[in-house]
Every structure is written in structure tokens, then in C-alpha cells.
Amino acid sequence: MLNLDNFADTLCLPSPLEPFTPDWEGAEHVSMFVKRDDRIHPVISGNKWRKLKHAFNLTPPYTVDLDTGSGSGLSSVLYSQPSSVVSFGGGFSNHLHALGYLCNQLNIPFHAIIRGDYTKHPSPMIQDLVQWGTQIHYVNKVTYQQRDDPAYLTSLRIQFPDALIIPEGGSQVAALKGVQEVVNEIDIPFDRIIAPVASGATLAGLTSALSPHQHAIGIGVLKGEGYLEGLVEQFLAPELALNFTQASALASDKTNQFSISHDFHCGGYGKIPPYLQTFCENFNQTMPFEIEGVYSGKVFWALKNLLATLASTNTSTNACEKKPLEKAIEKGQIEKGQTLIIVHTGGIQGARKNKNP
């Protein structure tokens, strides 16, 4: 049976950093590289592994001072593999899919709390979970909305004693440490790093690892202006800076080092209109790697549009005269001559067939 360290040895890490030179308007004005986190593992790819690894305490066993949490005291505890895991997601959740596979490989009982009832028409993701021995718990929308409620979480701890409860999407403070490694693995100077935003932890982790001159640009994949910013900012609170790879990562205010574009959600989460579907299909036929319409497709669709706007941006300094995309470029500080890193966060569940709940 595999343990966490053995499993980690099977992964493609550091993930490749590949030049990206599309024949797009404006692409000649910047240098671009894609951080291929989609190649980390065939199933647990992209930000899912980054966000889960420290939730499972993948690092070698360590002791923690019971009084201060510093790891320097005489009284200590040894953290080990959880006895069971509980988490949340929809019927096409990349997070649940990755977590279900990992628990199967580690022989850890896994309970997936899924929004909606897919009993009659299980999605391909759910079919995989069942094959991997996951216990499926379908809940209605009202119950699912309680997933972060303390009283509901207490009831789950009673129902599943000693279980590790991981939030939806794997988004928790422990996730930031894994996501920081994306930045730490990049061995070239860069100015901007671009990634999708849904639950906030990935963009927060990237932002927390940046040098002062760098900036993270999030592409919102759902409708949530203000809401998404709040999700990221809650993870960047200095009081949450514990066990980070960069000791001073959150010692100062990092909230001015990220921005989110809300122009490319294409109608909302999981919405893939015909123009986006066509873009993804053409991309997959002509580029050296593939994308899908829920996350990565929206990132590269945004990138193409932002580059085209960058190429034609006028020289006006009057904000009232600027178009929305020009304002997005200004806010995100994309400028000619910069080096951009695009993080391919993997995830294909939304692109798999059988959409009926």
C-alpha cells in the first residue's frame, strides 16, 4: 500500500515550464510561458494536487509545540495519515475526483458530499468515485449551502469521528503552502502570473509567494465581482501565515499584488457558450496542449483578448475614455515587454460527457 511520500515520488514535479508562442494579435509584445501543472499526474493534476498535499501533511513527520505551534517545544504531537476524509463538490468536481483517487491509492475511506442527486444519471466523475470505493452522500441545495457553517461541520464530525474534513475545492490555509510552490519552481524572471479564480486559494497562494515587483492576475470563471476578491483576501490575512515556505510571505499586505478580471466568465460558472467552445476546439487542434471550457479555456480566452487589446490600446490617460478591457489591462498591469506566466491548473471533469443530474 502506498503512503503519501511514495505517492509523491510518482508525480511530475517540478511541473514543466514551456514557452507559449501563439499566432495571436499582440502576442509579439510579451514573452509567455505556461506552467504545465496539468502534467503533474494523469488524475490528480494541476492545482488539485497543490491544494491537497499539505492537507494530508505530505511533508515528513514533524513535531509541533503544543503551546505555541512553533515546533520548538518539548511537548509535541506527531501528525500522520488521516483515518478518513470528508469533502464537498458538485457532480463534475475536479476536486472530488482528485481526492477520491488519492484516498483510493492511500486506502483511506472517503466520503463525498455532492450537491444534487445524480442517482439515476451519475456523471463520469461520480462513476469513477464509485469505482474507487468512495461513499457518496447526495444533499440538496439548502444542505449544501451549509458546508462552511460551524454547526453543520460539527454534525459531520459527530457523524464521521476523527475524519479530516476538507473544504470545497480544497481551499483552506494549508492549500496556500502547496500553491506557493508553483512560484518557487519558476526559474526565470517574470512580471505577471495568470490563473483562473473560483474559490480563491490558488490566486492567494500565488500572490503570497510573489516578489514585490510581481503581480498575479486572476481570471474569474464565475460571476462574482467583489465576492472573489473577498475570498482571496481572506486567505491573505497576515494572521493566517503559518508554516509557509516563505517565512515573510504574508508579513506585509499582499492584497495590492493581485487583481481579478471579471470580463471572461462567459455567463457564469460552468457556462460554455458556442464561441468559447469553438475557441477551445480550435486551440486543442493547433496548440501543443489541451484546455477545457470551465477553467483553462476561460484563462486562455481572456489572454487572447487582453493581448489583442494591449496591441491596440490607445494612449489616452482619461479613464472615462477607456474601454473595459483597456481598464482591465491597466488594473492587471499587463504591459508590453513583460514576461507572463500562465498557470495551467488542469481539470477536465466539466468537459466530460453526460451532463444530466
Residue pairs with C-beta under 8 A, 6 or more apart in sequence:
1 106
1 107
2 105
2 106
3 81
3 106
4 53
4 56
4 57
4 58
4 81
4 106
5 58
5 60
7 102
7 105
7 106
8 53
8 58
10 41
11 40
11 41
11 44
11 49
12 39
12 40
12 41
13 40
13 185
14 181
14 185
15 35
15 36
15 37
15 39
15 40
15 182
15 185
16 35
16 36
16 39
17 33
17 34
17 35
17 36
17 185
17 186
17 187
17 188
17 341
18 33
18 34
18 36
18 288
18 289
19 32
19 33
20 32
20 33
20 34
20 342
21 27
21 32
22 287
22 304
24 304
24 307
24 308
25 307
25 308
25 311
25 312
26 306
26 307
26 308
26 309
26 310
26 311
26 312
27 307
29 307
29 310
29 311
29 336
29 337
30 307
30 310
30 334
30 336
30 337
30 338
30 339
30 340
31 338
31 339
31 340
32 303
32 339
32 340
32 341
32 342
33 188
33 190
33 339
33 340
33 341
33 342
34 289
34 341
34 342
34 343
34 344
35 182
35 185
35 186
35 341
35 342
35 343
35 344
36 289
36 344
37 45
37 46
37 47
37 49
37 50
37 182
37 343
37 344
37 345
37 346
38 45
38 46
38 289
38 296
38 344
38 345
38 346
38 347
39 45
40 46
40 49
40 346
41 49
43 97
43 98
43 101
44 52
44 98
44 101
44 102
45 98
45 346
45 347
46 94
46 344
46 345
46 346
46 347
47 179
47 195
47 202
47 343
47 345
47 346
47 347
48 94
48 95
48 97
48 98
48 99
48 170
48 346
48 347
49 98
49 178
50 175
50 178
50 179
50 181
50 182
50 202
50 205
51 95
51 169
51 170
51 171
51 172
51 175
51 178
51 179
51 201
51 202
51 205
52 98
52 99
52 102
52 166
52 170
52 175
52 178
53 178
54 174
54 175
54 177
54 178
54 243
55 164
55 166
55 170
55 172
55 174
55 175
56 81
56 82
56 102
56 106
56 164
57 79
57 80
57 81
61 78
61 79
61 80
62 71
62 78
62 79
63 71
63 76
63 77
63 78
64 70
64 71
64 76
64 77
64 79
65 71
65 72
65 73
65 74
65 75
65 76
66 73
66 75
66 76
66 77
67 73
67 75
69 242
81 106
81 108
82 108
82 162
82 163
82 164
83 108
83 109
83 162
83 163
84 108
84 109
84 110
84 111
84 160
84 162
84 163
84 164
85 99
85 103
85 108
85 109
85 110
85 111
85 163
85 164
85 165
85 166
86 110
86 111
86 113
86 156
86 160
86 163
86 164
86 165
86 166
87 95
87 96
87 99
87 110
87 111
87 112
87 113
87 165
87 166
87 167
87 168
87 170
88 96
88 112
88 113
88 114
88 115
88 144
88 147
88 167
88 168
89 95
89 96
89 112
89 113
89 114
89 115
89 168
89 169
90 114
90 115
90 116
91 114
91 115
91 116
91 118
91 122
91 123
91 125
91 126
91 357
92 123
92 125
92 270
92 349
92 350
92 352
92 355
93 114
93 125
93 169
93 349
94 295
94 346
94 347
94 348
94 349
94 350
95 168
95 169
95 170
96 112
96 114
96 125
96 129
97 125
97 128
97 129
97 349
99 110
99 112
99 166
99 170
100 110
100 112
100 128
100 129
100 132
100 134
101 128
101 132
102 108
103 109
103 110
103 132
103 134
104 110
104 132
104 133
104 134
109 133
109 135
110 129
110 132
110 133
110 134
110 135
111 134
111 135
111 137
111 160
111 163
112 129
112 134
112 135
112 136
112 137
113 137
113 139
113 144
113 147
114 126
114 136
114 137
114 138
114 139
115 139
115 141
115 144
116 138
116 140
116 141
116 357
117 138
117 140
117 357
118 126
118 138
118 357
119 138
121 354
121 356
121 357
122 130
123 349
123 352
123 354
123 355
124 349
124 352
124 353
124 354
125 349
125 352
126 136
129 136
130 136
143 152
146 152
147 167
147 168
148 167
148 168
153 165
156 163
156 165
157 163
157 165
166 172
167 199
168 199
169 198
169 199
169 201
170 201
171 199
171 200
171 201
171 231
171 235
172 201
173 235
173 240
173 242
175 201
175 202
175 205
176 201
176 204
176 205
176 208
176 235
176 240
176 244
177 205
177 243
177 244
177 245
178 205
179 201
179 202
179 204
179 205
179 206
179 209
180 205
180 206
180 208
180 209
180 244
180 245
180 246
180 249
181 245
182 193
182 205
182 206
182 209
182 343
183 193
183 206
183 209
183 210
184 209
184 245
184 246
186 341
188 339
189 339
190 214
190 339
190 340
190 341
191 213
191 214
191 215
191 333
191 335
191 338
191 339
191 340
192 214
192 215
192 216
192 217
192 332
192 333
192 334
192 338
192 339
192 340
192 341
193 206
193 210
193 214
193 215
193 216
193 217
193 340
193 341
193 342
193 343
194 216
194 217
194 218
194 219
194 299
194 302
194 303
194 340
194 341
194 342
194 343
195 202
195 203
195 206
195 216
195 217
195 218
195 219
195 299
195 342
195 343
195 345
196 202
196 218
196 219
196 220
196 221
196 295
196 296
196 298
196 299
196 345
197 203
197 218
197 219
197 220
197 221
197 228
197 231
197 232
197 260
198 221
198 222
198 228
198 269
198 295
199 231
200 228
200 230
200 231
200 232
200 234
200 235
201 231
201 235
202 343
202 345
203 216
203 218
203 232
203 258
203 260
204 231
204 232
204 233
204 235
204 236
204 258
205 235
206 216
206 258
206 343
207 216
207 232
207 236
207 254
207 257
207 258
208 235
208 236
208 241
208 244
208 246
208 249
208 250
208 254
209 245
209 246
209 249
210 216
210 254
210 257
212 257
214 257
215 257
215 258
215 259
215 332
215 333
216 257
216 258
216 259
217 258
217 259
217 260
217 261
217 332
217 334
218 228
218 232
218 258
218 259
218 260
218 261
219 260
219 261
219 264
219 298
219 299
219 302
220 228
220 260
220 261
220 262
220 264
220 265
221 264
221 265
221 269
221 294
221 295
221 298
222 228
222 265
222 268
222 269
223 262
223 265
223 267
223 268
223 269
224 262
224 265
225 260
225 262
228 260
228 262
229 260
232 255
232 258
232 260
233 255
236 250
236 253
236 254
236 255
237 250
238 250
238 251
238 252
238 253
240 250
241 249
241 250
241 251
244 250
259 331
259 332
259 333
261 302
261 306
261 328
261 331
261 332
263 302
263 305
263 324
263 325
263 328
264 298
264 299
264 301
264 302
264 305
265 271
265 298
266 272
266 273
266 276
266 293
266 298
266 301
267 273
269 294
270 294
270 350
272 280
272 293
272 294
272 297
272 350
276 293
276 297
276 298
276 301
277 293
279 297
279 300
279 301
279 304
280 291
280 292
280 293
280 297
283 290
283 291
283 297
283 300
284 290
284 291
289 344
291 297
291 299
291 300
291 344
292 347
292 348
292 350
292 351
293 350
293 351
294 347
294 350
294 351
295 345
295 347
295 350
296 344
296 345
296 346
296 347
299 342
300 342
303 340
303 342
305 325
306 325
306 328
306 329
306 332
306 334
309 323
309 325
309 326
309 328
309 329
310 329
310 334
310 335
310 336
313 326
313 329
314 321
314 322
314 326
316 322
319 327
322 330
334 340
